[in-house]
């Protein structure tokens, strides 16, 4: 893949890249080490006031340092389509050891929906097969946030996914 510069913005195959443009405009400097969900919120703060759901992936190395950030979906006021196979492909391509999922809720209510929980379960299971761990899913809006990890939901989802994959002989 060849990245080019067009009018000062990195592009991929001639199309302006949203994640790069956002990082440049907001002045986010990498690497950023993630120690707490508040670090995640800081890394995606430029999406806090977005009027549509934006689903963002933070790709991390083995030291929990962000090696890349990507917007994988920009949706509507209450949904954003995320495709596990595309997330898996990107994680492998970027050589990520782990991922953090993040998305905004324009409504201001950070409570996860059933769809939020389902995509988290799907991504955990799919990524486990490639030995990429999901460390958290953070939903944010304004000054509020909800961390699946802090609430213990992520650990439970990961344990269930591991058990299911073990039962089918897919995980050693």
Secondary structure as GFF3:
##gff-version 3
##sequence-region A 1 172
A	DSSP	beta_strand	3	6	.	.	.	ID=ss1
A	DSSP	beta_strand	9	12	.	.	.	ID=ss2
A	DSSP	beta_strand	15	16	.	.	.	ID=ss3
A	DSSP	alpha_helix	18	26	.	.	.	ID=ss4
A	DSSP	alpha_helix	37	43	.	.	.	ID=ss5
A	DSSP	three_ten_helix	45	47	.	.	.	ID=ss6
A	DSSP	beta_strand	54	60	.	.	.	ID=ss7
A	DSSP	beta_strand	66	74	.	.	.	ID=ss8
A	DSSP	alpha_helix	84	93	.	.	.	ID=ss9
A	DSSP	beta_strand	98	104	.	.	.	ID=ss10
A	DSSP	alpha_helix	114	129	.	.	.	ID=ss11
A	DSSP	beta_strand	133	141	.	.	.	ID=ss12
A	DSSP	beta_strand	144	147	.	.	.	ID=ss13
A	DSSP	alpha_helix	153	167	.	.	.	ID=ss14
###
